[in-house]
């Protein structure tokens, strides 16, 4: 491992995520093929830049970590994203109300690019903030998840996934040989049911019934619908006529956004399993139990989410001080490229299964995390 202070230029790198909504807006007003500029940037340009810049194995010096952890700058970047995404969703519905697309092809480019922002960046920020203790950070997380109809993720991820990760009980851990498409159904639907179970157990401990106003899952089901209704009224209701393109767009971008999240889940945990020490009891989570990718540029855009090994080992750590571990299983590419591979199962299995087998043979020889 390599330690140093945070480079000031690197600090600015976390603002690069804001390039994506700018590309969506610019593409919309430019029209035509420009609506695909966000996808081209994310899945072609960023991987090329990753290749050029290479792997960044530098970590914040342990002596500096507490200082860097408390710097308000890093929180400001994520806080302001919440307001940007809210404004972006309002603008998106306004853009749809203008009906400026000359064909379905343009609309598809706009829709997928839009979801890349709300899902690829928005859910990443929601994930970061949802792990923190201050009430306002958790509120920001929930607001972001509301914009993509995936609020149960706040419960399932924090109280479910982080407890059961890398075990057969975790719906968000992909099995070896399982395609993304099979994984998607289990992670989405079983994960939703599991969130209800976790919330029911929490209420039971407090002596409260499931159908109680303290049940967050009820609010999480209602709030996105209310938000969508408000957007529809604001931009799609005139002279007693409802513009159904508004709710159709809102729910379509939501599905694409949380599908992107599930693609990331698939990539992060494919085939990794913890040792079972006794029936139903597993070794503690450590940096060996998630795939890691320390590619410099894509980590800027994803607030170092790709240093996922350290995140699972210490879930409360802020993104700016997450470490690279050489001992962790390493992905061959950053998330943008790995996502494309995951969409083509034969290609994914060819790249990842041998890598998984090779790593599994030596995984427990690293005594560092035992």
Secondary structure in CASP SS format (residue, H / E / C, confidence):
PFRMAT SS
TARGET T0000
AUTHOR 0000-0000-0000
METHOD secondary structure of the structure
MODEL  1
X C 1.00
X E 1.00
X E 1.00
X E 1.00
X C 1.00
X C 1.00
X C 1.00
X H 1.00
X H 1.00
X H 1.00
X H 1.00
X H 1.00
X H 1.00
X H 1.00
X H 1.00
X H 1.00
X H 1.00
X H 1.00
X H 1.00
X H 1.00
X H 1.00
X H 1.00
X H 1.00
X H 1.00
X H 1.00
X H 1.00
X H 1.00
X H 1.00
X H 1.00
X H 1.00
X C 1.00
X H 1.00
X H 1.00
X H 1.00
X H 1.00
X H 1.00
X H 1.00
X H 1.00
X H 1.00
X H 1.00
X H 1.00
X H 1.00
X H 1.00
X H 1.00
X H 1.00
X H 1.00
X H 1.00
X H 1.00
X H 1.00
X H 1.00
X H 1.00
X H 1.00
X H 1.00
X C 1.00
X E 1.00
X C 1.00
X C 1.00
X E 1.00
X E 1.00
X E 1.00
X C 1.00
X H 1.00
X H 1.00
X H 1.00
X H 1.00
X H 1.00
X H 1.00
X H 1.00
X H 1.00
X C 1.00
X C 1.00
X H 1.00
X H 1.00
X H 1.00
X H 1.00
X H 1.00
X H 1.00
X H 1.00
X H 1.00
X H 1.00
X H 1.00
X H 1.00
X H 1.00
X H 1.00
X H 1.00
X H 1.00
X H 1.00
X H 1.00
X H 1.00
X H 1.00
X H 1.00
X H 1.00
X H 1.00
X H 1.00
X H 1.00
X H 1.00
X H 1.00
X H 1.00
X C 1.00
X C 1.00
X C 1.00
X C 1.00
X C 1.00
X H 1.00
X H 1.00
X H 1.00
X H 1.00
X H 1.00
X H 1.00
X H 1.00
X H 1.00
X H 1.00
X H 1.00
X H 1.00
X H 1.00
X H 1.00
X H 1.00
X H 1.00
X H 1.00
X H 1.00
X H 1.00
X H 1.00
X H 1.00
X H 1.00
X H 1.00
X H 1.00
X H 1.00
X H 1.00
X H 1.00
X H 1.00
X C 1.00
X C 1.00
X C 1.00
X C 1.00
X H 1.00
X H 1.00
X H 1.00
X H 1.00
X H 1.00
X H 1.00
X H 1.00
X H 1.00
X H 1.00
X H 1.00
X H 1.00
X H 1.00
X C 1.00
X C 1.00
X C 1.00
X C 1.00
X C 1.00
X C 1.00
X H 1.00
X H 1.00
X H 1.00
X H 1.00
X H 1.00
X H 1.00
X H 1.00
X H 1.00
X H 1.00
X H 1.00
X H 1.00
X H 1.00
X C 1.00
X C 1.00
X C 1.00
X C 1.00
X C 1.00
X C 1.00
X C 1.00
X C 1.00
X C 1.00
X C 1.00
X C 1.00
X C 1.00
X C 1.00
X C 1.00
X C 1.00
X H 1.00
X H 1.00
X H 1.00
X H 1.00
X H 1.00
X H 1.00
X H 1.00
X H 1.00
X H 1.00
X H 1.00
X H 1.00
X H 1.00
X H 1.00
X H 1.00
X H 1.00
X H 1.00
X H 1.00
X H 1.00
X H 1.00
X H 1.00
X H 1.00
X H 1.00
X H 1.00
X H 1.00
X H 1.00
X H 1.00
X C 1.00
X C 1.00
X C 1.00
X C 1.00
X C 1.00
X C 1.00
X C 1.00
X C 1.00
X C 1.00
X C 1.00
X H 1.00
X H 1.00
X H 1.00
X H 1.00
X H 1.00
X H 1.00
X H 1.00
X H 1.00
X H 1.00
X H 1.00
X H 1.00
X H 1.00
X H 1.00
X H 1.00
X H 1.00
X H 1.00
X H 1.00
X H 1.00
X H 1.00
X H 1.00
X H 1.00
X E 1.00
X E 1.00
X C 1.00
X C 1.00
X E 1.00
X E 1.00
X C 1.00
X C 1.00
X H 1.00
X H 1.00
X H 1.00
X H 1.00
X H 1.00
X H 1.00
X H 1.00
X H 1.00
X H 1.00
X H 1.00
X H 1.00
X H 1.00
X H 1.00
X H 1.00
X H 1.00
X H 1.00
X H 1.00
X H 1.00
X H 1.00
X H 1.00
X H 1.00
X H 1.00
X H 1.00
X H 1.00
X H 1.00
X C 1.00
X C 1.00
X C 1.00
X C 1.00
X C 1.00
X C 1.00
X E 1.00
X E 1.00
X E 1.00
X C 1.00
X C 1.00
X E 1.00
X E 1.00
X C 1.00
X C 1.00
X C 1.00
X C 1.00
X C 1.00
X C 1.00
X C 1.00
X C 1.00
X C 1.00
X E 1.00
X C 1.00
X C 1.00
X E 1.00
X H 1.00
X H 1.00
X H 1.00
X H 1.00
X H 1.00
X H 1.00
X C 1.00
X C 1.00
X C 1.00
X C 1.00
X C 1.00
X C 1.00
X H 1.00
X H 1.00
X H 1.00
X H 1.00
X H 1.00
X H 1.00
X C 1.00
X C 1.00
X C 1.00
X C 1.00
X C 1.00
X H 1.00
X H 1.00
X H 1.00
X C 1.00
X C 1.00
X C 1.00
X C 1.00
X C 1.00
X C 1.00
X C 1.00
X C 1.00
X E 1.00
X C 1.00
X C 1.00
X C 1.00
X C 1.00
X H 1.00
X H 1.00
X H 1.00
X H 1.00
X H 1.00
X H 1.00
X H 1.00
X H 1.00
X C 1.00
X C 1.00
X H 1.00
X H 1.00
X H 1.00
X H 1.00
X H 1.00
X H 1.00
X H 1.00
X H 1.00
X H 1.00
X H 1.00
X H 1.00
X H 1.00
X H 1.00
X H 1.00
X H 1.00
X H 1.00
X H 1.00
X H 1.00
X H 1.00
X H 1.00
X H 1.00
X C 1.00
X H 1.00
X H 1.00
X H 1.00
X C 1.00
END
